[in-house]
Amino acid sequence: MSRLAVYSREGCGLCTEMLEELAPWAAARGLSVEVRDVDADPEARRRYGYRVPVLLFDGEPAAHGHLELDTLERLWRTAG
């Protein structure tokens, strides 16, 4: 099963927006979304800095800043 994770941070409006857009897409496919605090992980903070939100699909970056549902759908179909 595919895994989704979003690196986010407290008070990030774009992060909230991405999570709200992602939730129904993930639920329709039986997937859960793990939310990770980028500031709690030194490696993630070094890697992504202020470029949040970052969506990981099966551990690989799939989007940052804004969600592209067409791209995500293509990744999901390819993985499945």
TAWOVEN-V123684 format. One record per backbone hydrogen bond with DSSP energy under -1.0 kcal/mol. CO is the residue of the C=O (numbers start at 1). NH is the residue of the N-H. E is the energy in kcal/mol with one decimal. If there is no record, write none. Layout:
# TAWOVEN-V123684
CO & NH & E
CO & NH & E
This chain:
# TAWOVEN-V123684
3 & 58 & -3.2
4 & 34 & -2.4
5 & 56 & -3.6
6 & 36 & -3.0
7 & 54 & -1.6
8 & 38 & -3.0
9 & 12 & -1.6
12 & 16 & -2.0
13 & 17 & -2.4
14 & 18 & -2.6
15 & 19 & -2.5
16 & 20 & -2.3
17 & 21 & -2.0
18 & 22 & -2.6
19 & 23 & -2.1
22 & 26 & -2.8
23 & 27 & -2.7
24 & 28 & -2.1
26 & 29 & -1.1
26 & 31 & -2.9
27 & 30 & -1.4
34 & 6 & -2.8
36 & 8 & -3.0
37 & 40 & -1.3
41 & 45 & -2.9
42 & 46 & -2.2
43 & 47 & -2.5
44 & 48 & -3.3
45 & 49 & -1.6
48 & 51 & -3.1
50 & 52 & -1.4
53 & 65 & -2.2
54 & 7 & -2.7
55 & 62 & -3.5
55 & 63 & -1.3
56 & 5 & -2.0
57 & 60 & -1.6
60 & 57 & -3.1
63 & 55 & -3.1
64 & 66 & -1.7
68 & 72 & -2.3
69 & 73 & -2.8
70 & 74 & -2.0
71 & 75 & -2.3
72 & 76 & -2.6
73 & 77 & -2.5
74 & 78 & -2.1
75 & 79 & -2.4
76 & 80 & -1.9
